[in-house]
């Protein structure tokens, strides 16, 4: 009988605490309110406030607003400090399409100093900007790349194995004693880091 009472008490506590537990992978908790995929971007602002960073991906050349195959895409980043994960929202046509995380956040003054070895693959554009600042040069365009979800030869139609990504090329100068660093970003993430010619002093 005592075990049954204890079990009921424990179950009641669990039921009481569940609404305030951590959100699952495709949701985000802000205070006592929950933001989920599929909700309006306006609801995201009402629930979680303005994002700390907004990255807008332009439409491909030749596609106007509202073109069904290429929705307007934005990436919103919420930075709640070093004790919480960065939350990254992908907004498509005014709705929350996906909610991701990208490592722990950092204080408002930035993610730390920037050196050649501090730029790593997988780093978000927000973290790169916070750590290294603006590049000295940028170039951007949409390109077709192989979809890594498909193995070579697994599909009969090769066109289904290609996806369109927003690729950017950023150049950083660390002075005349270092080579220029050329950072390739795909859909807001560092995909590759290459060396260029020798840098120069301001």
N, C-alpha and C positions, 0 to 999 in steps of 0.2 A: 504494500500500500504506500509506504514511504517513497519507494522508487517511482511509483506512478505519479505521486504529487511532485517530486523533484523534476520528473520529465516534463510535466505540464508547465511548471514554473519556467524551466529552461526554454521550452517552446514559445512561451509567451514573451520572454525577453528577446528571443531571436526575431519573432514577428514584429516586436516593437522597434528593434534596431535596423531591420532590413531597409526601410525607406531612406535611412541615412548612411547606408553602406556605400562602397565604391561603385561607380557606374560601370557597366560592361563596356566591351571594346567599341561598340558603335553608339555610345552615348557619352554625355559629359555632364557632370554635376556642378552646378554653381550655387553654392549655399544649399538651400533645401529644395531647389528646383532642378529638374532634369531636362537636358537638351538632347534630342535624338535625331538620327538621320531621317530626312524627309520633311523636317520642319522648315518653316520659312526663315530666310535670313533675318528678317525683321524680328522674328521670335528669338533668334539667337542673341541679338543685341538687347532685347528686353530681358532675357533670362541671365545672360552672362556679361552684359556691358559691351562697350566698344573693344574690338581686338587691339592688341599691341602692334600688330603689323598686318598690312593688307597687300597682297601681290596679285595684280590683275594680269591675266594672260590675254594678249590681243587675239582677235579672230584671225584665222589664216587669210592670206591675200585672196581676194575674190569672193569672200563670204561675208555677207552683211549680217547685222543683228537679227536674231530670231531664226537663223538657218538651223533647221532641226538636227543636221548631222554634226554641227559644231556649236554647241551651246557656249554662252559666255561663262568663263571659268574664273573664279577668284580663290585665293588661298588666304584664310584668316588664321593668325597665330595668337594664342593666349599664353602669356608668360606670367605665371603666378609665383615666381621666385625659385630658389634653389632646392626647396623641399618638395616641389611638385613637378610633375612631368609637363613639358610643353604640350599643349593641345593644338592640333592643326585641323582646321575645318576646310574642306573643299566645297565651295559654293558653286552650283551650276544653275543658271537661269533663276536665281533668286531663292534657291532651296539648298539646305544642307545635304550634300550628296554623300560625303564621307567624313568620319571623324577619326583622326589618327593621333599618335603620340610621337615625339621626337626627342628622346633624352630628357634630362632634368633641365629646368629653367635656370635663370641666373639673375643677379641683381640688375637694377635699371641702368647702372653705369656700363654694362656690357658683359660679354662672355669671356673676357680676358684679352691678353696681348696677342698680336698676330705675327707669326713668322711663317716661313715657307712650309715647315712641317706641321703647322696648325691647320692647314686646309686639307681635309680628308674626304674621301668618298662617302656619300650618304649624308653629308652635312646639309642641313636645310639652308635656303637662301637667307632666312632671317638670322640664323646663327652666324653665317658667313659675314653678313653685313655688320652685325653687332660686334664681331671679333675683329674684322679687318677693314671695315669701312667701305666706301665706294671704290670701285676699280678705276683705273685711269682710262680705260676704254671698254666699250660694250658692243656686241653685235648679237642679233637674235633672229630666228626664223623657225618655222615648223619644218620638220623632217620626218621621213618614214624610216622606222627602224624595225628590226625583227622583234617579234613579241616573244619574250623569254619564257612565257608560259607554255609555248609549244616547242616540242623537240624537233630537230631537223628531220624531215621526211615523214612526219606523223600526219600531215595533211596533204590531200591531193591538190588542193588549190593553194598555190604559194601566196596569193594576195591576202588570204585570211591570216597569214602569219606575220603581217606587217601592221604596225600601229603608228599613229601620228603623235609626235611629242613636240613640245615647245622647247627648243634647244637655244641656250644662250652661251656666249663666249665672253668671259670677263678676263681682263689682263690686269695683273697687279705688279707694281714696281717696288722692290725692296732695296733699291740703291745700286750703285755701280759695282759693289762687291758681290752681288748676287745676280742670278739669271731671272729674267721676267718669268712670272708664273701665269700660265694660261689655264683658267678654270672653266671647264665645260659643265654646264648645268642642264639637266633634263627634267622638265616639269617641276622646277623649283628645288631640285636636289643636285648636289655635286656628283657628277657621273665620272669625271676624269680630271686629273691635274697634270699639265704638261709644262715643260721648260721651254722658254723662248730665248731670244738673244740676251746679251748682257744688259742689265738694267742701267739706270742713270741716276745721278743725284739731282735733286730739285735745283 
